[in-house]
Amino acid sequence: MDDKILQATRELIDEVGYPALTVDQVAARAGVGKAAIYRRYASKAEMAFAATMYEQQLPPLAGTGSLHADLLALVRAFHLRMATPAARQLAPALIGEIAVNPGLDARFQDTFLATEQAIFAEIIEQAVARGELAGAVDPAMAHLVLLGSLASALYILNLPVDDAMVTDLATAATAGITALADRHHGDPGGVAEPH
């Protein structure tokens, strides 16, 4: 049933656009009742976000053997999802709904963001194990540095994000995460704290 709901949502966003999308339309197209949709999704925005951004499982970690290459593979995968026309319509609407709906904000944090931050936690753990990082870094901060920058470029600044920019974001995030690890773990090669 979830697949039918998400497929119907994607089709209707393509046909009528996100602003004109209704839960009634999705229910009719998917052949389910509205109650079935609301048992799964708290709002139209959450349903549409799940359909456009999370219609497939998140990509498995590349396990490339380096922090930079892992971050680059991750940001490329997210760029493909986040730069679609449907996602570009939807993300600003979802951000607006989250700002005024504490329940939706909590669900978004506990589902989508928690899943993404778990990927960052694993990438950081592997980089620490390889000796690339002096110690752990808060996955939420790593997430903000890389995917927050990508989201800002796409949805707020409306920049033409291409692979060169995505590569630069991964390079900047690698440097930033490395600097944070050095600062928090007293690496002598890191940036000295002022006294």
C-alpha positions, 0 to 999 in steps of 0.5 A: 500500500505504501508503494501505491501511495508514493507512486500516486503522489509522484505521478500527481506531483508531475501532473499537477505540481505540488501546490495543487496536489491534494490527499484526496487525489492521491487516495483516489489514484492509489485506491486507498482511503484518506485515513490510510494515508494519514495513518502513515503521513502527518501531512501532505508535505510529509507524504510528498517528501517521502515520495520524492526524496525517499522513494528508494532506500538511501544509498549504501555507504560507498566504503571507499576507504577515505573520508573525502571519497565517502562524503563525495559519494554521499553528496552526489547521491543526495544531489540526485534526489534533491535537485529534481523538479519535484524536490525543488517544488516541495522542499521550501513548502515542507520547510514552511510547514515544519516551521509552524508545526511542531509535530511535523518537525519532531517526525522529520527529525526522528525519521528523515534526519535521524536516518541521514545522521546515522550515515554520517555517524558511520562515515565518521566512525570509519574515518576515525578507525582509519586514523583520518580523524583525530576523534569523533565529530557530532554527526549532526554537525557533519550533516549540517556542513555537507547536506545543509550547504547543498540544501541551501544552494538548491532551495534558498540561493537557487544556485546552478549546482553541478558536479564541480560544486558538489565536489567542492562541497565534499572537499570543504566538508572534509576540511571542516570535519577534520578541523572539528575533530582536531579541535575537539580532540587536541590534535597538535596539528589542529587549529590551536584554541585561543587562550 
